[in-house]
Amino acid sequence: MAKLLFISALLSLGVYTATSATLAPNGDVTTNVPKKLWTSWAMYSPYFAVGEYETAPRGCRVTQANIIQRHGARYPTSGAAKGIVAALAKLQSVDHYTDSSLDFIKSYTYALGTDDLVPFGASQSQASGQTHYERYKSLLSHGQLPFVRSDSSERVVLSATNWTAGFSFASNHIYKPTLSVILSQDANDTLDDNMCPNAGNSDAQTGAWVQKYGVPIAARLNKHAPGANITATDVYSLMIMCPFESVFLNREGPFCNLFTQTEFEQLEYYGDLDKYYNTGYGQDLGPIQGVGYINELIARLTGKPVSDNTQTNRTLDASPETFPLDRTIYADFSHDNQMIAIYAALGLFRQSSPPNPTLPDPKRNWITSHLVPFSARMITEKLTCTSGKKNTDYVRIFVNDALQPLEFCRAGKNGLCTVDAFVKSQSYARNDGNGDFEKCFA
């Protein structure tokens, strides 16, 4: 009963009113901040299309769309907020500044919340719903609406309901999808990375990078704020004030002016290391956390019951009411760390060598702002292609509208591999992680 009341309370929060954010040509919202700046904020970057969506190849038609999307822009987590407040207190404790760019800090009042979705983040989800309606409206009918699920975090639930609102708005309220399932973090949950207590973290790698790039910045700040004793760790906390305040205000916050574009690109690399070594390829028990979702995806693509012994909620996945296999659009709402685990379990964005904790590779394609910005999305499409009298089902994947090469199932230039080849390529997931799930608890 308590869980039902909790879910009802979340849903009663409703839908945010759209902010003054502007629409990009592809229908997604953009913040009123120079793009070069906000695309270097790593996991705190607002969503942007990395590629241009490609329509189905000639002779093919999309028959199913599986969307998994990160929640929209939010306030800092409670842990990040604690670091921000401590670093600010150091700067505010000094008697005077020798650089006028710091003068605003003396009277600055920290007013950000924690964890929750900000209005700009709600607008991101609404715009995504509108975009996906326009793209996939041919798959709809009154008996065929998107099936929507969410992790139970409030910001994720609100992202889901704002997406459904945007979808409905774009259809002139002809089609009104609803949030059908909220997966509790207190139970098995394929939309959150909370089921592997033995998994490690990225502290060693991100810590090494903070000491490399943060020490010179700390020295500069200490020179301009004598006696502040800012550390390299404080530098990270002060730098993330730029994205968090900017997405809250929907304009460039004052902390952005304390750092250079090059320094924000160094912040980006912090995010790259964090995601790679936290739930990505660099974490032994990272990819296993994405296996449950992949097995659910396989079930949807094949129309067969879910076969999984990892994170799936087997009670919910066994019921056609809470896990139908006959829908044309599925939309799931999740978190950045979980989406990284899914990418790694699938085999997306493999690196020829692990990212060096103190030496970024300028040619890398593991760039967090391209992978899991606020409102990031991965879409797995099922297509039916006709050749002569033969119909064949295929799969292709887009991450933030960039078509993925899918080398693991021998996709061609059009990104297509057969459903059978795709399923076969996912042996790690189909084998429940080859024993890795048990290591999460051993």
Disulfide bonds with the S-S distance in Angstrom:
Cys60-Cys385 2.03
Cys196-Cys440 2.02
Cys242-Cys256 2.04
Cys409-Cys417 2.16
